[in-house]
Amino acid sequence: MAEDNTILIGSKPAMNYVLAVITQFNSGSKKVILKARCRSISRAVDIAEIVRNKFLPKIKVKDIKISTDSRGTEGGPINISAIEIDLA
């Protein structure tokens, strides 16, 4: 289960997630975590940069975590890349 300050990045337009990040900070959160997997990783980076450069210039990237999860499928194991971007 995701925490209140965690935003899971999917296939919606980037501005939907930007608005979610800004809403989290405006409601008093000191830290927001963007989580993305596979093809959504580049969208998560774009969202972090849009928030920092256009809307909340005082926000900093505190930490970036990357990982790979191996999942078994009928065709054999596949690797799934993931990223977590901590904004504060």
ZADOKE-229269 format. One record per atom (N, C-alpha, C): residue number from 1; residue in three letters; atom name; x, y, z. Coordinates in Angstrom, 1 decimal, decimal comma, always signed. Example, Ala and Ser with C-alpha at 12.3 -4.5 7.8 and 13.67 -1.06 7.14 Angstrom:
BEGIN
{i->1 | aa->ALA | at->N | px->+13,2 | py->-5,7 | pz->+7,8}
{i->1 | aa->ALA | at->CA | px->+12,3 | py->-4,5 | pz->+7,8}
{i->1 | aa->ALA | at->C | px->+13,2 | py->-3,3 | pz->+7,8}
{i->2 | aa->SER | at->N | px->+12,8 | py->-2,2 | pz->+7,1}
{i->2 | aa->SER | at->CA | px->+13,7 | py->-1,1 | pz->+7,1}
{i->2 | aa->SER | at->C | px->+12,9 | py->+0,0 | pz->+7,9}
//
This chain:
BEGIN
{i->1 | aa->MET | at->N | px->+0,8 | py->-1,2 | pz->+0,0}
{i->1 | aa->MET | at->CA | px->+0,0 | py->+0,0 | pz->+0,0}
{i->1 | aa->MET | at->C | px->+0,9 | py->+1,2 | pz->+0,0}
{i->2 | aa->ALA | at->N | px->+0,5 | py->+2,2 | pz->-0,8}
{i->2 | aa->ALA | at->CA | px->+1,3 | py->+3,4 | pz->-0,9}
{i->2 | aa->ALA | at->C | px->+1,0 | py->+4,4 | pz->+0,3}
{i->3 | aa->GLU | at->N | px->+2,1 | py->+5,1 | pz->+0,7}
{i->3 | aa->GLU | at->CA | px->+1,9 | py->+6,1 | pz->+1,7}
{i->3 | aa->GLU | at->C | px->+1,2 | py->+7,3 | pz->+1,2}
{i->4 | aa->ASP | at->N | px->+0,7 | py->+8,2 | pz->+2,1}
{i->4 | aa->ASP | at->CA | px->+0,0 | py->+9,3 | pz->+1,6}
{i->4 | aa->ASP | at->C | px->+0,8 | py->+10,3 | pz->+0,8}
{i->5 | aa->ASN | at->N | px->+2,1 | py->+10,3 | pz->+1,0}
{i->5 | aa->ASN | at->CA | px->+3,0 | py->+11,2 | pz->+0,3}
{i->5 | aa->ASN | at->C | px->+3,6 | py->+10,6 | pz->-0,9}
{i->6 | aa->THR | at->N | px->+3,2 | py->+9,4 | pz->-1,3}
{i->6 | aa->THR | at->CA | px->+3,7 | py->+8,7 | pz->-2,5}
{i->6 | aa->THR | at->C | px->+2,8 | py->+8,8 | pz->-3,7}
{i->7 | aa->ILE | at->N | px->+3,4 | py->+9,1 | pz->-4,8}
{i->7 | aa->ILE | at->CA | px->+2,6 | py->+9,2 | pz->-6,0}
{i->7 | aa->ILE | at->C | px->+3,1 | py->+8,2 | pz->-7,0}
{i->8 | aa->LEU | at->N | px->+2,3 | py->+7,3 | pz->-7,4}
{i->8 | aa->LEU | at->CA | px->+2,6 | py->+6,2 | pz->-8,3}
{i->8 | aa->LEU | at->C | px->+2,4 | py->+6,7 | pz->-9,8}
{i->9 | aa->ILE | at->N | px->+3,5 | py->+6,8 | pz->-10,6}
{i->9 | aa->ILE | at->CA | px->+3,4 | py->+7,3 | pz->-11,9}
{i->9 | aa->ILE | at->C | px->+3,0 | py->+6,2 | pz->-12,9}
{i->10 | aa->GLY | at->N | px->+1,9 | py->+6,5 | pz->-13,7}
{i->10 | aa->GLY | at->CA | px->+1,4 | py->+5,6 | pz->-14,7}
{i->10 | aa->GLY | at->C | px->+1,4 | py->+6,2 | pz->-16,0}
{i->11 | aa->SER | at->N | px->+0,2 | py->+6,0 | pz->-16,7}
{i->11 | aa->SER | at->CA | px->+0,1 | py->+6,4 | pz->-18,1}
{i->11 | aa->SER | at->C | px->-0,8 | py->+7,7 | pz->-18,3}
{i->12 | aa->LYS | at->N | px->-1,2 | py->+8,3 | pz->-17,2}
{i->12 | aa->LYS | at->CA | px->-2,0 | py->+9,6 | pz->-17,3}
{i->12 | aa->LYS | at->C | px->-1,1 | py->+10,7 | pz->-17,8}
{i->13 | aa->PRO | at->N | px->-1,6 | py->+11,8 | pz->-18,3}
{i->13 | aa->PRO | at->CA | px->-0,8 | py->+12,9 | pz->-18,7}
{i->13 | aa->PRO | at->C | px->+0,0 | py->+13,5 | pz->-17,6}
{i->14 | aa->ALA | at->N | px->+1,2 | py->+13,9 | pz->-17,9}
{i->14 | aa->ALA | at->CA | px->+2,2 | py->+14,4 | pz->-16,9}
{i->14 | aa->ALA | at->C | px->+1,6 | py->+15,5 | pz->-16,0}
{i->15 | aa->MET | at->N | px->+0,8 | py->+16,4 | pz->-16,5}
{i->15 | aa->MET | at->CA | px->+0,3 | py->+17,5 | pz->-15,7}
{i->15 | aa->MET | at->C | px->-0,7 | py->+17,0 | pz->-14,6}
{i->16 | aa->ASN | at->N | px->-1,3 | py->+15,8 | pz->-14,8}
{i->16 | aa->ASN | at->CA | px->-2,1 | py->+15,3 | pz->-13,7}
{i->16 | aa->ASN | at->C | px->-1,2 | py->+15,0 | pz->-12,5}
{i->17 | aa->TYR | at->N | px->-0,1 | py->+14,4 | pz->-12,7}
{i->17 | aa->TYR | at->CA | px->+0,9 | py->+14,1 | pz->-11,7}
{i->17 | aa->TYR | at->C | px->+1,5 | py->+15,3 | pz->-11,1}
{i->18 | aa->VAL | at->N | px->+1,8 | py->+16,3 | pz->-11,9}
{i->18 | aa->VAL | at->CA | px->+2,4 | py->+17,6 | pz->-11,4}
{i->18 | aa->VAL | at->C | px->+1,4 | py->+18,2 | pz->-10,5}
{i->19 | aa->LEU | at->N | px->+0,1 | py->+18,2 | pz->-10,8}
{i->19 | aa->LEU | at->CA | px->-0,9 | py->+18,8 | pz->-9,9}
{i->19 | aa->LEU | at->C | px->-1,0 | py->+18,0 | pz->-8,6}
{i->20 | aa->ALA | at->N | px->-0,8 | py->+16,7 | pz->-8,7}
{i->20 | aa->ALA | at->CA | px->-0,9 | py->+15,9 | pz->-7,5}
{i->20 | aa->ALA | at->C | px->+0,3 | py->+16,2 | pz->-6,6}
{i->21 | aa->VAL | at->N | px->+1,5 | py->+16,4 | pz->-7,1}
{i->21 | aa->VAL | at->CA | px->+2,7 | py->+16,8 | pz->-6,3}
{i->21 | aa->VAL | at->C | px->+2,5 | py->+18,1 | pz->-5,7}
{i->22 | aa->ILE | at->N | px->+2,0 | py->+19,1 | pz->-6,5}
{i->22 | aa->ILE | at->CA | px->+1,8 | py->+20,5 | pz->-5,9}
{i->22 | aa->ILE | at->C | px->+0,8 | py->+20,4 | pz->-4,8}
{i->23 | aa->THR | at->N | px->-0,3 | py->+19,7 | pz->-5,0}
{i->23 | aa->THR | at->CA | px->-1,3 | py->+19,5 | pz->-4,0}
{i->23 | aa->THR | at->C | px->-0,8 | py->+18,9 | pz->-2,7}
{i->24 | aa->GLN | at->N | px->+0,1 | py->+17,9 | pz->-2,8}
{i->24 | aa->GLN | at->CA | px->+0,7 | py->+17,3 | pz->-1,6}
{i->24 | aa->GLN | at->C | px->+1,5 | py->+18,4 | pz->-0,9}
{i->25 | aa->PHE | at->N | px->+2,3 | py->+19,1 | pz->-1,6}
{i->25 | aa->PHE | at->CA | px->+3,1 | py->+20,1 | pz->-0,9}
{i->25 | aa->PHE | at->C | px->+2,3 | py->+21,2 | pz->-0,3}
{i->26 | aa->ASN | at->N | px->+1,2 | py->+21,7 | pz->-1,0}
{i->26 | aa->ASN | at->CA | px->+0,4 | py->+22,7 | pz->-0,5}
{i->26 | aa->ASN | at->C | px->-0,5 | py->+22,3 | pz->+0,7}
{i->27 | aa->SER | at->N | px->-0,7 | py->+21,0 | pz->+0,8}
{i->27 | aa->SER | at->CA | px->-1,5 | py->+20,5 | pz->+2,0}
{i->27 | aa->SER | at->C | px->-0,6 | py->+20,2 | pz->+3,2}
{i->28 | aa->GLY | at->N | px->+0,7 | py->+20,5 | pz->+3,1}
{i->28 | aa->GLY | at->CA | px->+1,6 | py->+20,5 | pz->+4,3}
{i->28 | aa->GLY | at->C | px->+2,6 | py->+19,4 | pz->+4,2}
{i->29 | aa->SER | at->N | px->+2,7 | py->+18,6 | pz->+3,2}
{i->29 | aa->SER | at->CA | px->+3,7 | py->+17,5 | pz->+3,2}
{i->29 | aa->SER | at->C | px->+5,1 | py->+18,2 | pz->+3,0}
{i->30 | aa->LYS | at->N | px->+6,1 | py->+17,6 | pz->+3,7}
{i->30 | aa->LYS | at->CA | px->+7,4 | py->+18,1 | pz->+3,6}
{i->30 | aa->LYS | at->C | px->+8,2 | py->+17,3 | pz->+2,6}
{i->31 | aa->LYS | at->N | px->+7,7 | py->+16,1 | pz->+2,2}
{i->31 | aa->LYS | at->CA | px->+8,4 | py->+15,2 | pz->+1,3}
{i->31 | aa->LYS | at->C | px->+7,3 | py->+14,5 | pz->+0,4}
{i->32 | aa->VAL | at->N | px->+7,6 | py->+14,4 | pz->-0,9}
{i->32 | aa->VAL | at->CA | px->+6,8 | py->+13,7 | pz->-1,8}
{i->32 | aa->VAL | at->C | px->+7,7 | py->+12,7 | pz->-2,5}
{i->33 | aa->ILE | at->N | px->+7,2 | py->+11,4 | pz->-2,7}
{i->33 | aa->ILE | at->CA | px->+8,0 | py->+10,4 | pz->-3,4}
{i->33 | aa->ILE | at->C | px->+7,2 | py->+10,1 | pz->-4,7}
{i->34 | aa->LEU | at->N | px->+8,0 | py->+10,2 | pz->-5,8}
{i->34 | aa->LEU | at->CA | px->+7,5 | py->+9,7 | pz->-7,1}
{i->34 | aa->LEU | at->C | px->+8,0 | py->+8,3 | pz->-7,3}
{i->35 | aa->LYS | at->N | px->+7,1 | py->+7,4 | pz->-7,6}
{i->35 | aa->LYS | at->CA | px->+7,5 | py->+6,0 | pz->-7,9}
{i->35 | aa->LYS | at->C | px->+7,1 | py->+5,6 | pz->-9,3}
{i->36 | aa->ALA | at->N | px->+8,0 | py->+5,0 | pz->-10,1}
{i->36 | aa->ALA | at->CA | px->+7,6 | py->+4,6 | pz->-11,4}
{i->36 | aa->ALA | at->C | px->+8,4 | py->+3,3 | pz->-11,8}
{i->37 | aa->ARG | at->N | px->+7,8 | py->+2,6 | pz->-12,7}
{i->37 | aa->ARG | at->CA | px->+8,4 | py->+1,4 | pz->-13,2}
{i->37 | aa->ARG | at->C | px->+8,4 | py->+1,4 | pz->-14,8}
{i->38 | aa->CYS | at->N | px->+9,4 | py->+0,7 | pz->-15,3}
{i->38 | aa->CYS | at->CA | px->+9,5 | py->+0,5 | pz->-16,8}
{i->38 | aa->CYS | at->C | px->+9,4 | py->+1,8 | pz->-17,6}
{i->39 | aa->ARG | at->N | px->+8,4 | py->+1,8 | pz->-18,5}
{i->39 | aa->ARG | at->CA | px->+8,3 | py->+3,0 | pz->-19,4}
{i->39 | aa->ARG | at->C | px->+7,9 | py->+4,3 | pz->-18,7}
{i->40 | aa->SER | at->N | px->+7,4 | py->+4,2 | pz->-17,5}
{i->40 | aa->SER | at->CA | px->+7,0 | py->+5,4 | pz->-16,8}
{i->40 | aa->SER | at->C | px->+8,1 | py->+6,1 | pz->-16,1}
{i->41 | aa->ILE | at->N | px->+9,3 | py->+5,5 | pz->-16,1}
{i->41 | aa->ILE | at->CA | px->+10,5 | py->+6,2 | pz->-15,5}
{i->41 | aa->ILE | at->C | px->+10,8 | py->+7,5 | pz->-16,1}
{i->42 | aa->SER | at->N | px->+10,8 | py->+7,7 | pz->-17,4}
{i->42 | aa->SER | at->CA | px->+11,1 | py->+8,9 | pz->-18,0}
{i->42 | aa->SER | at->C | px->+10,0 | py->+10,0 | pz->-17,7}
{i->43 | aa->ARG | at->N | px->+8,8 | py->+9,5 | pz->-17,6}
{i->43 | aa->ARG | at->CA | px->+7,7 | py->+10,4 | pz->-17,2}
{i->43 | aa->ARG | at->C | px->+7,9 | py->+11,0 | pz->-15,8}
{i->44 | aa->ALA | at->N | px->+8,3 | py->+10,1 | pz->-14,9}
{i->44 | aa->ALA | at->CA | px->+8,6 | py->+10,5 | pz->-13,5}
{i->44 | aa->ALA | at->C | px->+9,7 | py->+11,6 | pz->-13,4}
{i->45 | aa->VAL | at->N | px->+10,7 | py->+11,4 | pz->-14,2}
{i->45 | aa->VAL | at->CA | px->+11,8 | py->+12,4 | pz->-14,2}
{i->45 | aa->VAL | at->C | px->+11,3 | py->+13,7 | pz->-14,8}
{i->46 | aa->ASP | at->N | px->+10,5 | py->+13,6 | pz->-15,8}
{i->46 | aa->ASP | at->CA | px->+9,9 | py->+14,9 | pz->-16,4}
{i->46 | aa->ASP | at->C | px->+9,0 | py->+15,6 | pz->-15,4}
{i->47 | aa->ILE | at->N | px->+8,2 | py->+14,8 | pz->-14,6}
{i->47 | aa->ILE | at->CA | px->+7,3 | py->+15,4 | pz->-13,6}
{i->47 | aa->ILE | at->C | px->+8,1 | py->+16,1 | pz->-12,6}
{i->48 | aa->ALA | at->N | px->+9,2 | py->+15,5 | pz->-12,1}
{i->48 | aa->ALA | at->CA | px->+10,0 | py->+16,1 | pz->-11,1}
{i->48 | aa->ALA | at->C | px->+10,6 | py->+17,4 | pz->-11,6}
{i->49 | aa->GLU | at->N | px->+11,1 | py->+17,4 | pz->-12,8}
{i->49 | aa->GLU | at->CA | px->+11,7 | py->+18,6 | pz->-13,4}
{i->49 | aa->GLU | at->C | px->+10,7 | py->+19,7 | pz->-13,6}
{i->50 | aa->ILE | at->N | px->+9,5 | py->+19,4 | pz->-14,1}
{i->50 | aa->ILE | at->CA | px->+8,4 | py->+20,4 | pz->-14,3}
{i->50 | aa->ILE | at->C | px->+8,1 | py->+21,0 | pz->-12,9}
{i->51 | aa->VAL | at->N | px->+7,9 | py->+20,2 | pz->-11,9}
{i->51 | aa->VAL | at->CA | px->+7,6 | py->+20,8 | pz->-10,6}
{i->51 | aa->VAL | at->C | px->+8,7 | py->+21,7 | pz->-10,1}
{i->52 | aa->ARG | at->N | px->+9,9 | py->+21,3 | pz->-10,2}
{i->52 | aa->ARG | at->CA | px->+11,1 | py->+22,1 | pz->-9,7}
{i->52 | aa->ARG | at->C | px->+11,3 | py->+23,3 | pz->-10,6}
{i->53 | aa->ASN | at->N | px->+11,2 | py->+23,2 | pz->-11,9}
{i->53 | aa->ASN | at->CA | px->+11,6 | py->+24,4 | pz->-12,7}
{i->53 | aa->ASN | at->C | px->+10,4 | py->+25,4 | pz->-13,0}
{i->54 | aa->LYS | at->N | px->+9,2 | py->+24,9 | pz->-13,0}
{i->54 | aa->LYS | at->CA | px->+8,1 | py->+25,8 | pz->-13,3}
{i->54 | aa->LYS | at->C | px->+7,2 | py->+26,2 | pz->-12,2}
{i->55 | aa->PHE | at->N | px->+7,0 | py->+25,4 | pz->-11,2}
{i->55 | aa->PHE | at->CA | px->+6,0 | py->+25,6 | pz->-10,2}
{i->55 | aa->PHE | at->C | px->+6,5 | py->+25,9 | pz->-8,8}
{i->56 | aa->LEU | at->N | px->+7,5 | py->+25,0 | pz->-8,3}
{i->56 | aa->LEU | at->CA | px->+8,0 | py->+25,1 | pz->-6,9}
{i->56 | aa->LEU | at->C | px->+9,5 | py->+25,1 | pz->-7,0}
{i->57 | aa->PRO | at->N | px->+10,1 | py->+26,2 | pz->-7,3}
{i->57 | aa->PRO | at->CA | px->+11,6 | py->+26,3 | pz->-7,4}
{i->57 | aa->PRO | at->C | px->+12,4 | py->+26,0 | pz->-6,2}
{i->58 | aa->LYS | at->N | px->+11,7 | py->+26,1 | pz->-5,0}
{i->58 | aa->LYS | at->CA | px->+12,5 | py->+25,8 | pz->-3,8}
{i->58 | aa->LYS | at->C | px->+12,5 | py->+24,3 | pz->-3,5}
{i->59 | aa->ILE | at->N | px->+11,8 | py->+23,5 | pz->-4,2}
{i->59 | aa->ILE | at->CA | px->+11,8 | py->+22,0 | pz->-4,0}
{i->59 | aa->ILE | at->C | px->+13,1 | py->+21,4 | pz->-4,6}
{i->60 | aa->LYS | at->N | px->+13,7 | py->+20,5 | pz->-3,8}
{i->60 | aa->LYS | at->CA | px->+15,0 | py->+19,9 | pz->-4,2}
{i->60 | aa->LYS | at->C | px->+14,7 | py->+18,4 | pz->-4,3}
{i->61 | aa->VAL | at->N | px->+15,6 | py->+17,8 | pz->-5,1}
{i->61 | aa->VAL | at->CA | px->+15,6 | py->+16,3 | pz->-5,2}
{i->61 | aa->VAL | at->C | px->+16,5 | py->+15,8 | pz->-4,1}
{i->62 | aa->LYS | at->N | px->+16,0 | py->+15,2 | pz->-3,1}
{i->62 | aa->LYS | at->CA | px->+16,7 | py->+14,7 | pz->-1,9}
{i->62 | aa->LYS | at->C | px->+17,4 | py->+13,4 | pz->-2,1}
{i->63 | aa->ASP | at->N | px->+16,7 | py->+12,5 | pz->-2,9}
{i->63 | aa->ASP | at->CA | px->+17,3 | py->+11,2 | pz->-3,1}
{i->63 | aa->ASP | at->C | px->+16,7 | py->+10,5 | pz->-4,3}
{i->64 | aa->ILE | at->N | px->+17,4 | py->+9,7 | pz->-5,0}
{i->64 | aa->ILE | at->CA | px->+16,9 | py->+8,9 | pz->-6,1}
{i->64 | aa->ILE | at->C | px->+17,4 | py->+7,5 | pz->-5,9}
{i->65 | aa->LYS | at->N | px->+16,4 | py->+6,6 | pz->-5,9}
{i->65 | aa->LYS | at->CA | px->+16,7 | py->+5,2 | pz->-5,7}
{i->65 | aa->LYS | at->C | px->+16,3 | py->+4,4 | pz->-7,0}
{i->66 | aa->ILE | at->N | px->+17,2 | py->+3,5 | pz->-7,4}
{i->66 | aa->ILE | at->CA | px->+16,8 | py->+2,7 | pz->-8,6}
{i->66 | aa->ILE | at->C | px->+16,9 | py->+1,3 | pz->-8,2}
{i->67 | aa->SER | at->N | px->+16,1 | py->+0,4 | pz->-8,8}
{i->67 | aa->SER | at->CA | px->+16,1 | py->-1,0 | pz->-8,5}
{i->67 | aa->SER | at->C | px->+15,6 | py->-1,8 | pz->-9,7}
{i->68 | aa->THR | at->N | px->+15,9 | py->-3,1 | pz->-9,6}
{i->68 | aa->THR | at->CA | px->+15,4 | py->-4,0 | pz->-10,7}
{i->68 | aa->THR | at->C | px->+14,8 | py->-5,2 | pz->-10,0}
{i->69 | aa->ASP | at->N | px->+13,6 | py->-5,5 | pz->-10,4}
{i->69 | aa->ASP | at->CA | px->+12,9 | py->-6,7 | pz->-9,9}
{i->69 | aa->ASP | at->C | px->+12,8 | py->-7,7 | pz->-10,9}
{i->70 | aa->SER | at->N | px->+13,1 | py->-9,0 | pz->-10,6}
{i->70 | aa->SER | at->CA | px->+13,0 | py->-10,1 | pz->-11,5}
{i->70 | aa->SER | at->C | px->+11,7 | py->-10,8 | pz->-11,4}
{i->71 | aa->ARG | at->N | px->+10,9 | py->-10,9 | pz->-12,4}
{i->71 | aa->ARG | at->CA | px->+9,6 | py->-11,6 | pz->-12,4}
{i->71 | aa->ARG | at->C | px->+9,6 | py->-12,8 | pz->-13,3}
{i->72 | aa->GLY | at->N | px->+9,1 | py->-13,8 | pz->-12,8}
{i->72 | aa->GLY | at->CA | px->+9,0 | py->-15,1 | pz->-13,6}
{i->72 | aa->GLY | at->C | px->+7,7 | py->-15,0 | pz->-14,5}
{i->73 | aa->THR | at->N | px->+7,9 | py->-15,4 | pz->-15,8}
{i->73 | aa->THR | at->CA | px->+6,8 | py->-15,5 | pz->-16,7}
{i->73 | aa->THR | at->C | px->+6,9 | py->-16,8 | pz->-17,4}
{i->74 | aa->GLU | at->N | px->+5,9 | py->-17,1 | pz->-18,2}
{i->74 | aa->GLU | at->CA | px->+5,9 | py->-18,3 | pz->-19,0}
{i->74 | aa->GLU | at->C | px->+7,1 | py->-18,4 | pz->-19,9}
{i->75 | aa->GLY | at->N | px->+7,6 | py->-17,3 | pz->-20,4}
{i->75 | aa->GLY | at->CA | px->+8,7 | py->-17,3 | pz->-21,3}
{i->75 | aa->GLY | at->C | px->+10,1 | py->-17,2 | pz->-20,6}
{i->76 | aa->GLY | at->N | px->+10,0 | py->-17,2 | pz->-19,3}
{i->76 | aa->GLY | at->CA | px->+11,3 | py->-17,1 | pz->-18,5}
{i->76 | aa->GLY | at->C | px->+11,2 | py->-15,8 | pz->-17,7}
{i->77 | aa->PRO | at->N | px->+12,3 | py->-15,6 | pz->-16,9}
{i->77 | aa->PRO | at->CA | px->+12,3 | py->-14,4 | pz->-16,0}
{i->77 | aa->PRO | at->C | px->+12,5 | py->-13,1 | pz->-16,9}
{i->78 | aa->ILE | at->N | px->+11,9 | py->-12,0 | pz->-16,4}
{i->78 | aa->ILE | at->CA | px->+12,1 | py->-10,7 | pz->-17,0}
{i->78 | aa->ILE | at->C | px->+12,5 | py->-9,8 | pz->-15,9}
{i->79 | aa->ASN | at->N | px->+13,3 | py->-8,7 | pz->-16,2}
{i->79 | aa->ASN | at->CA | px->+13,7 | py->-7,7 | pz->-15,3}
{i->79 | aa->ASN | at->C | px->+12,8 | py->-6,5 | pz->-15,5}
{i->80 | aa->ILE | at->N | px->+12,3 | py->-6,0 | pz->-14,3}
{i->80 | aa->ILE | at->CA | px->+11,5 | py->-4,8 | pz->-14,3}
{i->80 | aa->ILE | at->C | px->+12,3 | py->-3,7 | pz->-13,6}
{i->81 | aa->SER | at->N | px->+12,6 | py->-2,6 | pz->-14,3}
{i->81 | aa->SER | at->CA | px->+13,3 | py->-1,5 | pz->-13,6}
{i->81 | aa->SER | at->C | px->+12,3 | py->-0,6 | pz->-12,9}
{i->82 | aa->ALA | at->N | px->+12,8 | py->+0,1 | pz->-11,8}
{i->82 | aa->ALA | at->CA | px->+12,0 | py->+1,0 | pz->-11,0}
{i->82 | aa->ALA | at->C | px->+12,8 | py->+2,1 | pz->-10,5}
{i->83 | aa->ILE | at->N | px->+12,2 | py->+3,3 | pz->-10,3}
{i->83 | aa->ILE | at->CA | px->+12,8 | py->+4,4 | pz->-9,7}
{i->83 | aa->ILE | at->C | px->+12,0 | py->+5,1 | pz->-8,7}
{i->84 | aa->GLU | at->N | px->+12,6 | py->+5,6 | pz->-7,7}
{i->84 | aa->GLU | at->CA | px->+11,9 | py->+6,4 | pz->-6,6}
{i->84 | aa->GLU | at->C | px->+12,6 | py->+7,8 | pz->-6,6}
{i->85 | aa->ILE | at->N | px->+11,9 | py->+8,9 | pz->-6,7}
{i->85 | aa->ILE | at->CA | px->+12,5 | py->+10,2 | pz->-6,7}
{i->85 | aa->ILE | at->C | px->+11,9 | py->+10,9 | pz->-5,4}
{i->86 | aa->ASP | at->N | px->+12,7 | py->+11,3 | pz->-4,5}
{i->86 | aa->ASP | at->CA | px->+12,3 | py->+11,9 | pz->-3,3}
{i->86 | aa->ASP | at->C | px->+12,4 | py->+13,5 | pz->-3,4}
{i->87 | aa->LEU | at->N | px->+11,3 | py->+14,1 | pz->-3,4}
{i->87 | aa->LEU | at->CA | px->+11,3 | py->+15,6 | pz->-3,5}
{i->87 | aa->LEU | at->C | px->+11,0 | py->+16,2 | pz->-2,1}
{i->88 | aa->ALA | at->N | px->+11,7 | py->+17,2 | pz->-1,7}
{i->88 | aa->ALA | at->CA | px->+11,5 | py->+17,8 | pz->-0,4}
{i->88 | aa->ALA | at->C | px->+11,8 | py->+19,3 | pz->-0,4}
//
